[in-house]
Amino acid sequence: MSDPDILGGEPVFAGTRVPIKNLTDYLEGGDTLDTFLDHFPSVRREQAVAFLEAAREHLAAVAATAAE
């Protein structure tokens, strides 16, 4: 979700002020999803998992298109 009035329009998890980038930063840093969720309790596990699944599907589609 992106709203110009929340964090300058940076995508955040719906109903929170937690940028989605925080999740990717945590995972890139070697932290687990559980660690992220412990540090950002306003984000529901279902939200984080849905984002990760959407990202995986997007990357698979990009890879398939590139392979054509």
Predicted model as a PDB file, atoms N, CA, C, CB and O in Angstrom, pLDDT in the B-factor column:
MODEL        1                                                                  
ATOM      1  N   MET A   1       0.849  -1.166   0.000  1.00 54.00           N  
ATOM      2  CA  MET A   1       0.000   0.000   0.000  1.00 54.00           C  
ATOM      3  C   MET A   1       0.894   1.228   0.000  1.00 54.00           C  
ATOM      4  CB  MET A   1      -0.966  -0.002   1.215  1.00 54.00           C  
ATOM      5  O   MET A   1       1.888   1.279   0.724  1.00 54.00           O  
ATOM      6  N   SER A   2       0.544   2.210  -0.806  1.00 52.00           N  
ATOM      7  CA  SER A   2       1.311   3.438  -0.894  1.00 52.00           C  
ATOM      8  C   SER A   2       0.367   4.623  -0.775  1.00 52.00           C  
ATOM      9  CB  SER A   2       2.111   3.499  -2.213  1.00 52.00           C  
ATOM     10  O   SER A   2      -0.649   4.688  -1.467  1.00 52.00           O  
ATOM     11  N   ASP A   3       0.703   5.557   0.100  1.00 56.00           N  
ATOM     12  CA  ASP A   3      -0.099   6.753   0.311  1.00 56.00           C  
ATOM     13  C   ASP A   3       0.867   7.923   0.456  1.00 56.00           C  
ATOM     14  CB  ASP A   3      -1.034   6.614   1.572  1.00 56.00           C  
ATOM     15  O   ASP A   3       1.746   7.893   1.318  1.00 56.00           O  
ATOM     16  N   PRO A   4       0.715   8.960  -0.380  1.00 62.00           N  
ATOM     17  CA  PRO A   4       1.657  10.083  -0.308  1.00 62.00           C  
ATOM     18  C   PRO A   4       1.713  10.739   1.074  1.00 62.00           C  
ATOM     19  CB  PRO A   4       1.285  11.121  -1.339  1.00 62.00           C  
ATOM     20  O   PRO A   4       2.696  11.407   1.396  1.00 62.00           O  
ATOM     21  N   ASP A   5       0.683  10.560   1.884  1.00 59.00           N  
ATOM     22  CA  ASP A   5       0.664  11.162   3.216  1.00 59.00           C  
ATOM     23  C   ASP A   5       1.339  10.290   4.274  1.00 59.00           C  
ATOM     24  CB  ASP A   5      -0.760  11.441   3.628  1.00 59.00           C  
ATOM     25  O   ASP A   5       1.509  10.721   5.415  1.00 59.00           O  
ATOM     26  N   ILE A   6       1.719   9.081   3.909  1.00 57.00           N  
ATOM     27  CA  ILE A   6       2.393   8.176   4.858  1.00 57.00           C  
ATOM     28  C   ILE A   6       3.796   7.905   4.339  1.00 57.00           C  
ATOM     29  CB  ILE A   6       1.593   6.829   5.043  1.00 57.00           C  
ATOM     30  O   ILE A   6       3.971   7.318   3.271  1.00 57.00           O  
ATOM     31  N   LEU A   7       4.785   8.334   5.096  1.00 60.00           N  
ATOM     32  CA  LEU A   7       6.201   8.135   4.770  1.00 60.00           C  
ATOM     33  C   LEU A   7       6.544   8.559   3.346  1.00 60.00           C  
ATOM     34  CB  LEU A   7       6.575   6.681   4.965  1.00 60.00           C  
ATOM     35  O   LEU A   7       7.333   7.900   2.669  1.00 60.00           O  
ATOM     36  N   GLY A   8       5.955   9.647   2.900  1.00 67.00           N  
ATOM     37  CA  GLY A   8       6.280  10.181   1.579  1.00 67.00           C  
ATOM     38  C   GLY A   8       5.883   9.281   0.426  1.00 67.00           C  
ATOM     39  O   GLY A   8       6.437   9.393  -0.668  1.00 67.00           O  
ATOM     40  N   GLY A   9       4.938   8.398   0.655  1.00 71.00           N  
ATOM     41  CA  GLY A   9       4.464   7.517  -0.411  1.00 71.00           C  
ATOM     42  C   GLY A   9       5.210   6.200  -0.508  1.00 71.00           C  
ATOM     43  O   GLY A   9       4.927   5.397  -1.396  1.00 71.00           O  
ATOM     44  N   GLU A  10       6.162   5.962   0.392  1.00 83.00           N  
ATOM     45  CA  GLU A  10       6.884   4.682   0.388  1.00 83.00           C  
ATOM     46  C   GLU A  10       5.888   3.565   0.696  1.00 83.00           C  
ATOM     47  CB  GLU A  10       8.065   4.686   1.432  1.00 83.00           C  
ATOM     48  O   GLU A  10       5.068   3.708   1.603  1.00 83.00           O  
ATOM     49  N   PRO A  11       5.946   2.451  -0.046  1.00 90.00           N  
ATOM     50  CA  PRO A  11       5.010   1.349   0.227  1.00 90.00           C  
ATOM     51  C   PRO A  11       5.167   0.819   1.658  1.00 90.00           C  
ATOM     52  CB  PRO A  11       5.227   0.205  -0.783  1.00 90.00           C  
ATOM     53  O   PRO A  11       6.272   0.545   2.128  1.00 90.00           O  
ATOM     54  N   VAL A  12       4.022   0.686   2.327  1.00 93.00           N  
ATOM     55  CA  VAL A  12       4.003   0.182   3.696  1.00 93.00           C  
ATOM     56  C   VAL A  12       3.014  -0.973   3.785  1.00 93.00           C  
ATOM     57  CB  VAL A  12       3.631   1.307   4.705  1.00 93.00           C  
ATOM     58  O   VAL A  12       2.166  -1.149   2.910  1.00 93.00           O  
ATOM     59  N   PHE A  13       3.135  -1.747   4.840  1.00 94.00           N  
ATOM     60  CA  PHE A  13       2.150  -2.789   5.102  1.00 94.00           C  
ATOM     61  C   PHE A  13       0.842  -2.104   5.487  1.00 94.00           C  
ATOM     62  CB  PHE A  13       2.635  -3.774   6.229  1.00 94.00           C  
ATOM     63  O   PHE A  13       0.838  -1.184   6.305  1.00 94.00           O  
ATOM     64  N   ALA A  14      -0.264  -2.548   4.901  1.00 92.00           N  
ATOM     65  CA  ALA A  14      -1.578  -1.937   5.124  1.00 92.00           C  
ATOM     66  C   ALA A  14      -1.880  -1.834   6.617  1.00 92.00           C  
ATOM     67  CB  ALA A  14      -2.679  -2.751   4.415  1.00 92.00           C  
ATOM     68  O   ALA A  14      -1.672  -2.779   7.379  1.00 92.00           O  
ATOM     69  N   GLY A  15      -2.373  -0.669   7.013  1.00 91.00           N  
ATOM     70  CA  GLY A  15      -2.755  -0.446   8.397  1.00 91.00           C  
ATOM     71  C   GLY A  15      -1.593  -0.163   9.329  1.00 91.00           C  
ATOM     72  O   GLY A  15      -1.772  -0.084  10.544  1.00 91.00           O  
ATOM     73  N   THR A  16      -0.384  -0.009   8.757  1.00 93.00           N  
ATOM     74  CA  THR A  16       0.800   0.265   9.580  1.00 93.00           C  
ATOM     75  C   THR A  16       1.568   1.430   8.962  1.00 93.00           C  
ATOM     76  CB  THR A  16       1.714  -1.004   9.699  1.00 93.00           C  
ATOM     77  O   THR A  16       1.208   1.945   7.903  1.00 93.00           O  
ATOM     78  N   ARG A  17       2.619   1.824   9.641  1.00 91.00           N  
ATOM     79  CA  ARG A  17       3.569   2.786   9.082  1.00 91.00           C  
ATOM     80  C   ARG A  17       4.904   2.082   8.857  1.00 91.00           C  
ATOM     81  CB  ARG A  17       3.742   4.025  10.025  1.00 91.00           C  
ATOM     82  O   ARG A  17       5.952   2.727   8.819  1.00 91.00           O  
ATOM     83  N   VAL A  18       4.865   0.759   8.709  1.00 95.00           N  
ATOM     84  CA  VAL A  18       6.084  -0.034   8.524  1.00 95.00           C  
ATOM     85  C   VAL A  18       6.352  -0.208   7.028  1.00 95.00           C  
ATOM     86  CB  VAL A  18       5.959  -1.424   9.227  1.00 95.00           C  
ATOM     87  O   VAL A  18       5.573  -0.852   6.325  1.00 95.00           O  
ATOM     88  N   PRO A  19       7.457   0.369   6.546  1.00 95.00           N  
ATOM     89  CA  PRO A  19       7.783   0.211   5.127  1.00 95.00           C  
ATOM     90  C   PRO A  19       8.069  -1.248   4.775  1.00 95.00           C  
ATOM     91  CB  PRO A  19       8.987   1.080   4.761  1.00 95.00           C  
ATOM     92  O   PRO A  19       8.688  -1.980   5.547  1.00 95.00           O  
ATOM     93  N   ILE A  20       7.613  -1.645   3.615  1.00 95.00           N  
ATOM     94  CA  ILE A  20       7.892  -3.002   3.131  1.00 95.00           C  
ATOM     95  C   ILE A  20       9.396  -3.213   3.024  1.00 95.00           C  
ATOM     96  CB  ILE A  20       7.211  -3.252   1.759  1.00 95.00           C  
ATOM     97  O   ILE A  20       9.891  -4.320   3.239  1.00 95.00           O  
ATOM     98  N   LYS A  21      10.115  -2.156   2.693  1.00 95.00           N  
ATOM     99  CA  LYS A  21      11.575  -2.249   2.570  1.00 95.00           C  
ATOM    100  C   LYS A  21      12.209  -2.758   3.863  1.00 95.00           C  
ATOM    101  CB  LYS A  21      12.167  -0.882   2.201  1.00 95.00           C  
ATOM    102  O   LYS A  21      13.253  -3.409   3.820  1.00 95.00           O  
ATOM    103  N   ASN A  22      11.601  -2.474   5.000  1.00 97.00           N  
ATOM    104  CA  ASN A  22      12.157  -2.981   6.257  1.00 97.00           C  
ATOM    105  C   ASN A  22      12.229  -4.503   6.244  1.00 97.00           C  
ATOM    106  CB  ASN A  22      11.315  -2.503   7.452  1.00 97.00           C  
ATOM    107  O   ASN A  22      13.209  -5.081   6.714  1.00 97.00           O  
ATOM    108  N   LEU A  23      11.202  -5.155   5.709  1.00 98.00           N  
ATOM    109  CA  LEU A  23      11.212  -6.619   5.655  1.00 98.00           C  
ATOM    110  C   LEU A  23      12.356  -7.097   4.773  1.00 98.00           C  
ATOM    111  CB  LEU A  23       9.862  -7.161   5.128  1.00 98.00           C  
ATOM    112  O   LEU A  23      13.115  -7.983   5.165  1.00 98.00           O  
ATOM    113  N   THR A  24      12.485  -6.517   3.589  1.00 96.00           N  
ATOM    114  CA  THR A  24      13.560  -6.974   2.692  1.00 96.00           C  
ATOM    115  C   THR A  24      14.930  -6.677   3.300  1.00 96.00           C  
ATOM    116  CB  THR A  24      13.436  -6.298   1.304  1.00 96.00           C  
ATOM    117  O   THR A  24      15.858  -7.470   3.145  1.00 96.00           O  
ATOM    118  N   ASP A  25      15.063  -5.550   3.984  1.00 97.00           N  
ATOM    119  CA  ASP A  25      16.334  -5.234   4.639  1.00 97.00           C  
ATOM    120  C   ASP A  25      16.666  -6.274   5.715  1.00 97.00           C  
ATOM    121  CB  ASP A  25      16.281  -3.822   5.261  1.00 97.00           C  
ATOM    122  O   ASP A  25      17.806  -6.726   5.813  1.00 97.00           O  
ATOM    123  N   TYR A  26      15.684  -6.645   6.508  1.00 98.00           N  
ATOM    124  CA  TYR A  26      15.910  -7.664   7.545  1.00 98.00           C  
ATOM    125  C   TYR A  26      16.350  -8.981   6.919  1.00 98.00           C  
ATOM    126  CB  TYR A  26      14.633  -7.878   8.385  1.00 98.00           C  
ATOM    127  O   TYR A  26      17.318  -9.595   7.367  1.00 98.00           O  
ATOM    128  N   LEU A  27      15.638  -9.412   5.884  1.00 97.00           N  
ATOM    129  CA  LEU A  27      15.964 -10.693   5.258  1.00 97.00           C  
ATOM    130  C   LEU A  27      17.337 -10.645   4.594  1.00 97.00           C  
ATOM    131  CB  LEU A  27      14.893 -11.071   4.227  1.00 97.00           C  
ATOM    132  O   LEU A  27      18.098 -11.610   4.679  1.00 97.00           O  
ATOM    133  N   GLU A  28      17.662  -9.535   3.936  1.00 97.00           N  
ATOM    134  CA  GLU A  28      18.987  -9.389   3.326  1.00 97.00           C  
ATOM    135  C   GLU A  28      20.080  -9.428   4.382  1.00 97.00           C  
ATOM    136  CB  GLU A  28      19.074  -8.081   2.533  1.00 97.00           C  
ATOM    137  O   GLU A  28      21.184  -9.907   4.124  1.00 97.00           O  
ATOM    138  N   GLY A  29      19.774  -8.930   5.559  1.00 97.00           N  
ATOM    139  CA  GLY A  29      20.741  -8.921   6.661  1.00 97.00           C  
ATOM    140  C   GLY A  29      20.885 -10.256   7.361  1.00 97.00           C  
ATOM    141  O   GLY A  29      21.694 -10.391   8.279  1.00 97.00           O  
ATOM    142  N   GLY A  30      20.108 -11.250   6.938  1.00 98.00           N  
ATOM    143  CA  GLY A  30      20.217 -12.581   7.530  1.00 98.00           C  
ATOM    144  C   GLY A  30      19.241 -12.849   8.661  1.00 98.00           C  
ATOM    145  O   GLY A  30      19.272 -13.920   9.267  1.00 98.00           O  
ATOM    146  N   ASP A  31      18.375 -11.887   8.949  1.00 98.00           N  
ATOM    147  CA  ASP A  31      17.381 -12.101   9.999  1.00 98.00           C  
ATOM    148  C   ASP A  31      16.243 -12.973   9.474  1.00 98.00           C  
ATOM    149  CB  ASP A  31      16.832 -10.751  10.515  1.00 98.00           C  
ATOM    150  O   ASP A  31      16.039 -13.098   8.267  1.00 98.00           O  
ATOM    151  N   THR A  32      15.524 -13.559  10.389  1.00 97.00           N  
ATOM    152  CA  THR A  32      14.382 -14.401  10.021  1.00 97.00           C  
ATOM    153  C   THR A  32      13.109 -13.575   9.965  1.00 97.00           C  
ATOM    154  CB  THR A  32      14.218 -15.562  11.017  1.00 97.00           C  
ATOM    155  O   THR A  32      13.056 -12.448  10.458  1.00 97.00           O  
ATOM    156  N   LEU A  33      12.092 -14.152   9.361  1.00 98.00           N  
ATOM    157  CA  LEU A  33      10.776 -13.511   9.343  1.00 98.00           C  
ATOM    158  C   LEU A  33      10.283 -13.311  10.776  1.00 98.00           C  
ATOM    159  CB  LEU A  33       9.759 -14.360   8.528  1.00 98.00           C  
ATOM    160  O   LEU A  33       9.702 -12.271  11.088  1.00 98.00           O  
ATOM    161  N   ASP A  34      10.506 -14.283  11.639  1.00 98.00           N  
ATOM    162  CA  ASP A  34      10.066 -14.161  13.031  1.00 98.00           C  
ATOM    163  C   ASP A  34      10.741 -12.978  13.729  1.00 98.00           C  
ATOM    164  CB  ASP A  34      10.362 -15.459  13.797  1.00 98.00           C  
ATOM    165  O   ASP A  34      10.101 -12.278  14.515  1.00 98.00           O  
ATOM    166  N   THR A  35      12.014 -12.750  13.453  1.00 98.00           N  
ATOM    167  CA  THR A  35      12.711 -11.607  14.048  1.00 98.00           C  
ATOM    168  C   THR A  35      12.072 -10.309  13.581  1.00 98.00           C  
ATOM    169  CB  THR A  35      14.213 -11.628  13.687  1.00 98.00           C  
ATOM    170  O   THR A  35      11.815  -9.413  14.384  1.00 98.00           O  
ATOM    171  N   PHE A  36      11.816 -10.207  12.272  1.00 98.00           N  
ATOM    172  CA  PHE A  36      11.156  -9.021  11.736  1.00 98.00           C  
ATOM    173  C   PHE A  36       9.815  -8.805  12.431  1.00 98.00           C  
ATOM    174  CB  PHE A  36      10.960  -9.149  10.212  1.00 98.00           C  
ATOM    175  O   PHE A  36       9.520  -7.696  12.878  1.00 98.00           O  
ATOM    176  N   LEU A  37       9.010  -9.845  12.523  1.00 98.00           N  
ATOM    177  CA  LEU A  37       7.684  -9.723  13.130  1.00 98.00           C  
ATOM    178  C   LEU A  37       7.768  -9.363  14.612  1.00 98.00           C  
ATOM    179  CB  LEU A  37       6.907 -11.022  12.958  1.00 98.00           C  
ATOM    180  O   LEU A  37       6.908  -8.647  15.122  1.00 98.00           O  
ATOM    181  N   ASP A  38       8.788  -9.849  15.300  1.00 98.00           N  
ATOM    182  CA  ASP A  38       8.984  -9.473  16.703  1.00 98.00           C  
ATOM    183  C   ASP A  38       9.286  -7.984  16.836  1.00 98.00           C  
ATOM    184  CB  ASP A  38      10.121 -10.297  17.324  1.00 98.00           C  
ATOM    185  O   ASP A  38       8.843  -7.334  17.783  1.00 98.00           O  
ATOM    186  N   HIS A  39      10.047  -7.449  15.875  1.00 98.00           N  
ATOM    187  CA  HIS A  39      10.439  -6.038  15.931  1.00 98.00           C  
ATOM    188  C   HIS A  39       9.353  -5.095  15.412  1.00 98.00           C  
ATOM    189  CB  HIS A  39      11.707  -5.830  15.136  1.00 98.00           C  
ATOM    190  O   HIS A  39       9.358  -3.902  15.715  1.00 98.00           O  
ATOM    191  N   PHE A  40       8.426  -5.641  14.629  1.00 97.00           N  
ATOM    192  CA  PHE A  40       7.349  -4.827  14.056  1.00 97.00           C  
ATOM    193  C   PHE A  40       6.008  -5.531  14.298  1.00 97.00           C  
ATOM    194  CB  PHE A  40       7.582  -4.584  12.522  1.00 97.00           C  
ATOM    195  O   PHE A  40       5.416  -6.081  13.370  1.00 97.00           O  
ATOM    196  N   PRO A  41       5.536  -5.511  15.544  1.00 97.00           N  
ATOM    197  CA  PRO A  41       4.337  -6.273  15.896  1.00 97.00           C  
ATOM    198  C   PRO A  41       3.054  -5.787  15.216  1.00 97.00           C  
ATOM    199  CB  PRO A  41       4.147  -6.230  17.372  1.00 97.00           C  
ATOM    200  O   PRO A  41       2.045  -6.492  15.243  1.00 97.00           O  
ATOM    201  N   SER A  42       3.073  -4.607  14.612  1.00 97.00           N  
ATOM    202  CA  SER A  42       1.868  -4.148  13.911  1.00 97.00           C  
ATOM    203  C   SER A  42       1.695  -4.844  12.564  1.00 97.00           C  
ATOM    204  CB  SER A  42       1.921  -2.635  13.705  1.00 97.00           C  
ATOM    205  O   SER A  42       0.616  -4.787  11.974  1.00 97.00           O  
ATOM    206  N   VAL A  43       2.746  -5.502  12.071  1.00 98.00           N  
ATOM    207  CA  VAL A  43       2.658  -6.258  10.819  1.00 98.00           C  
ATOM    208  C   VAL A  43       2.230  -7.686  11.153  1.00 98.00           C  
ATOM    209  CB  VAL A  43       4.029  -6.246  10.043  1.00 98.00           C  
ATOM    210  O   VAL A  43       2.846  -8.351  11.986  1.00 98.00           O  
ATOM    211  N   ARG A  44       1.176  -8.142  10.500  1.00 98.00           N  
ATOM    212  CA  ARG A  44       0.706  -9.507  10.713  1.00 98.00           C  
ATOM    213  C   ARG A  44       1.515 -10.471   9.844  1.00 98.00           C  
ATOM    214  CB  ARG A  44      -0.807  -9.623  10.396  1.00 98.00           C  
ATOM    215  O   ARG A  44       1.933 -10.127   8.739  1.00 98.00           O  
ATOM    216  N   ARG A  45       1.725 -11.669  10.355  1.00 98.00           N  
ATOM    217  CA  ARG A  45       2.454 -12.697   9.611  1.00 98.00           C  
ATOM    218  C   ARG A  45       1.855 -12.882   8.216  1.00 98.00           C  
ATOM    219  CB  ARG A  45       2.437 -14.033  10.380  1.00 98.00           C  
ATOM    220  O   ARG A  45       2.589 -13.021   7.238  1.00 98.00           O  
ATOM    221  N   GLU A  46       0.524 -12.885   8.125  1.00 97.00           N  
ATOM    222  CA  GLU A  46      -0.145 -13.091   6.841  1.00 97.00           C  
ATOM    223  C   GLU A  46       0.242 -12.010   5.837  1.00 97.00           C  
ATOM    224  CB  GLU A  46      -1.665 -13.111   7.030  1.00 97.00           C  
ATOM    225  O   GLU A  46       0.386 -12.290   4.647  1.00 97.00           O  
ATOM    226  N   GLN A  47       0.412 -10.767   6.315  1.00 97.00           N  
ATOM    227  CA  GLN A  47       0.812  -9.678   5.432  1.00 97.00           C  
ATOM    228  C   GLN A  47       2.219  -9.909   4.887  1.00 97.00           C  
ATOM    229  CB  GLN A  47       0.742  -8.338   6.172  1.00 97.00           C  
ATOM    230  O   GLN A  47       2.461  -9.758   3.690  1.00 97.00           O  
ATOM    231  N   ALA A  48       3.131 -10.270   5.761  1.00 97.00           N  
ATOM    232  CA  ALA A  48       4.516 -10.487   5.351  1.00 97.00           C  
ATOM    233  C   ALA A  48       4.622 -11.663   4.389  1.00 97.00           C  
ATOM    234  CB  ALA A  48       5.405 -10.726   6.574  1.00 97.00           C  
ATOM    235  O   ALA A  48       5.319 -11.579   3.378  1.00 97.00           O  
ATOM    236  N   VAL A  49       3.937 -12.752   4.700  1.00 97.00           N  
ATOM    237  CA  VAL A  49       3.972 -13.928   3.832  1.00 97.00           C  
ATOM    238  C   VAL A  49       3.342 -13.610   2.476  1.00 97.00           C  
ATOM    239  CB  VAL A  49       3.242 -15.113   4.497  1.00 97.00           C  
ATOM    240  O   VAL A  49       3.849 -14.046   1.442  1.00 97.00           O  
ATOM    241  N   ALA A  50       2.253 -12.862   2.472  1.00 96.00           N  
ATOM    242  CA  ALA A  50       1.604 -12.493   1.205  1.00 96.00           C  
ATOM    243  C   ALA A  50       2.559 -11.660   0.354  1.00 96.00           C  
ATOM    244  CB  ALA A  50       0.288 -11.707   1.465  1.00 96.00           C  
ATOM    245  O   ALA A  50       2.643 -11.866  -0.856  1.00 96.00           O  
ATOM    246  N   PHE A  51       3.279 -10.723   0.973  1.00 95.00           N  
ATOM    247  CA  PHE A  51       4.250  -9.935   0.221  1.00 95.00           C  
ATOM    248  C   PHE A  51       5.334 -10.833  -0.357  1.00 95.00           C  
ATOM    249  CB  PHE A  51       4.875  -8.854   1.113  1.00 95.00           C  
ATOM    250  O   PHE A  51       5.676 -10.711  -1.534  1.00 95.00           O  
ATOM    251  N   LEU A  52       5.878 -11.730   0.451  1.00 96.00           N  
ATOM    252  CA  LEU A  52       6.947 -12.609  -0.027  1.00 96.00           C  
ATOM    253  C   LEU A  52       6.461 -13.516  -1.158  1.00 96.00           C  
ATOM    254  CB  LEU A  52       7.491 -13.457   1.125  1.00 96.00           C  
ATOM    255  O   LEU A  52       7.194 -13.748  -2.119  1.00 96.00           O  
ATOM    256  N   GLU A  53       5.251 -14.023  -1.054  1.00 96.00           N  
ATOM    257  CA  GLU A  53       4.699 -14.856  -2.120  1.00 96.00           C  
ATOM    258  C   GLU A  53       4.509 -14.054  -3.403  1.00 96.00           C  
ATOM    259  CB  GLU A  53       3.369 -15.469  -1.682  1.00 96.00           C  
ATOM    260  O   GLU A  53       4.806 -14.548  -4.491  1.00 96.00           O  
ATOM    261  N   ALA A  54       4.016 -12.823  -3.287  1.00 94.00           N  
ATOM    262  CA  ALA A  54       3.835 -11.966  -4.466  1.00 94.00           C  
ATOM    263  C   ALA A  54       5.183 -11.646  -5.100  1.00 94.00           C  
ATOM    264  CB  ALA A  54       3.100 -10.659  -4.086  1.00 94.00           C  
ATOM    265  O   ALA A  54       5.305 -11.632  -6.325  1.00 94.00           O  
ATOM    266  N   ALA A  55       6.186 -11.391  -4.283  1.00 94.00           N  
ATOM    267  CA  ALA A  55       7.526 -11.102  -4.809  1.00 94.00           C  
ATOM    268  C   ALA A  55       8.088 -12.323  -5.530  1.00 94.00           C  
ATOM    269  CB  ALA A  55       8.478 -10.670  -3.669  1.00 94.00           C  
ATOM    270  O   ALA A  55       8.693 -12.193  -6.594  1.00 94.00           O  
ATOM    271  N   ARG A  56       7.890 -13.500  -4.958  1.00 94.00           N  
ATOM    272  CA  ARG A  56       8.370 -14.740  -5.590  1.00 94.00           C  
ATOM    273  C   ARG A  56       7.702 -14.950  -6.932  1.00 94.00           C  
ATOM    274  CB  ARG A  56       8.112 -15.952  -4.682  1.00 94.00           C  
ATOM    275  O   ARG A  56       8.364 -15.286  -7.914  1.00 94.00           O  
ATOM    276  N   GLU A  57       6.378 -14.753  -6.983  1.00 94.00           N  
ATOM    277  CA  GLU A  57       5.639 -14.922  -8.231  1.00 94.00           C  
ATOM    278  C   GLU A  57       6.101 -13.914  -9.282  1.00 94.00           C  
ATOM    279  CB  GLU A  57       4.133 -14.774  -7.984  1.00 94.00           C  
ATOM    280  O   GLU A  57       6.241 -14.250 -10.458  1.00 94.00           O  
ATOM    281  N   HIS A  58       6.334 -12.684  -8.848  1.00 92.00           N  
ATOM    282  CA  HIS A  58       6.801 -11.649  -9.776  1.00 92.00           C  
ATOM    283  C   HIS A  58       8.163 -12.021 -10.349  1.00 92.00           C  
ATOM    284  CB  HIS A  58       6.877 -10.280  -9.072  1.00 92.00           C  
ATOM    285  O   HIS A  58       8.380 -11.918 -11.557  1.00 92.00           O  
ATOM    286  N   LEU A  59       9.083 -12.453  -9.485  1.00 91.00           N  
ATOM    287  CA  LEU A  59      10.411 -12.828  -9.955  1.00 91.00           C  
ATOM    288  C   LEU A  59      10.368 -14.034 -10.885  1.00 91.00           C  
ATOM    289  CB  LEU A  59      11.316 -13.120  -8.775  1.00 91.00           C  
ATOM    290  O   LEU A  59      11.128 -14.096 -11.852  1.00 91.00           O  
ATOM    291  N   ALA A  60       9.492 -14.990 -10.606  1.00 92.00           N  
ATOM    292  CA  ALA A  60       9.351 -16.149 -11.484  1.00 92.00           C  
ATOM    293  C   ALA A  60       8.827 -15.713 -12.853  1.00 92.00           C  
ATOM    294  CB  ALA A  60       8.406 -17.200 -10.853  1.00 92.00           C  
ATOM    295  O   ALA A  60       9.285 -16.222 -13.876  1.00 92.00           O  
ATOM    296  N   ALA A  61       7.880 -14.783 -12.886  1.00 89.00           N  
ATOM    297  CA  ALA A  61       7.345 -14.290 -14.147  1.00 89.00           C  
ATOM    298  C   ALA A  61       8.405 -13.526 -14.934  1.00 89.00           C  
ATOM    299  CB  ALA A  61       6.132 -13.398 -13.894  1.00 89.00           C  
ATOM    300  O   ALA A  61       8.498 -13.666 -16.153  1.00 89.00           O  
ATOM    301  N   VAL A  62       9.200 -12.724 -14.242  1.00 88.00           N  
ATOM    302  CA  VAL A  62      10.282 -11.990 -14.905  1.00 88.00           C  
ATOM    303  C   VAL A  62      11.300 -12.954 -15.483  1.00 88.00           C  
ATOM    304  CB  VAL A  62      10.966 -11.023 -13.925  1.00 88.00           C  
ATOM    305  O   VAL A  62      11.764 -12.772 -16.608  1.00 88.00           O  
ATOM    306  N   ALA A  63      11.649 -13.975 -14.719  1.00 87.00           N  
ATOM    307  CA  ALA A  63      12.619 -14.968 -15.178  1.00 87.00           C  
ATOM    308  C   ALA A  63      12.083 -15.721 -16.389  1.00 87.00           C  
ATOM    309  CB  ALA A  63      12.961 -15.952 -14.048  1.00 87.00           C  
ATOM    310  O   ALA A  63      12.826 -15.983 -17.335  1.00 87.00           O  
ATOM    311  N   ALA A  64      10.804 -16.070 -16.367  1.00 84.00           N  
ATOM    312  CA  ALA A  64      10.205 -16.788 -17.489  1.00 84.00           C  
ATOM    313  C   ALA A  64      10.207 -15.922 -18.740  1.00 84.00           C  
ATOM    314  CB  ALA A  64       8.774 -17.227 -17.148  1.00 84.00           C  
ATOM    315  O   ALA A  64      10.478 -16.411 -19.837  1.00 84.00           O  
ATOM    316  N   THR A  65       9.906 -14.643 -18.580  1.00 85.00           N  
ATOM    317  CA  THR A  65       9.903 -13.727 -19.718  1.00 85.00           C  
ATOM    318  C   THR A  65      11.304 -13.556 -20.276  1.00 85.00           C  
ATOM    319  CB  THR A  65       9.327 -12.369 -19.315  1.00 85.00           C  
ATOM    320  O   THR A  65      11.486 -13.501 -21.492  1.00 85.00           O  
ATOM    321  N   ALA A  66      12.285 -13.471 -19.409  1.00 82.00           N  
ATOM    322  CA  ALA A  66      13.678 -13.304 -19.840  1.00 82.00           C  
ATOM    323  C   ALA A  66      14.190 -14.531 -20.568  1.00 82.00           C  
ATOM    324  CB  ALA A  66      14.571 -13.009 -18.647  1.00 82.00           C  
ATOM    325  O   ALA A  66      15.051 -14.422 -21.441  1.00 82.00           O  
ATOM    326  N   ALA A  67      13.665 -15.705 -20.215  1.00 78.00           N  
ATOM    327  CA  ALA A  67      14.109 -16.953 -20.815  1.00 78.00           C  
ATOM    328  C   ALA A  67      13.525 -17.162 -22.207  1.00 78.00           C  
ATOM    329  CB  ALA A  67      13.738 -18.113 -19.924  1.00 78.00           C  
ATOM    330  O   ALA A  67      13.998 -18.016 -22.956  1.00 78.00           O  
ATOM    331  N   GLU A  68      12.505 -16.392 -22.556  1.00 74.00           N  
ATOM    332  CA  GLU A  68      11.844 -16.575 -23.871  1.00 74.00           C  
ATOM    333  C   GLU A  68      12.676 -16.035 -24.987  1.00 74.00           C  
ATOM    334  CB  GLU A  68      10.486 -15.904 -23.895  1.00 74.00           C  
ATOM    335  O   GLU A  68      12.274 -16.106 -26.148  1.00 74.00           O  
TER     336      GLU A  68                                                      
ENDMDL                                                                          
END                                                                             
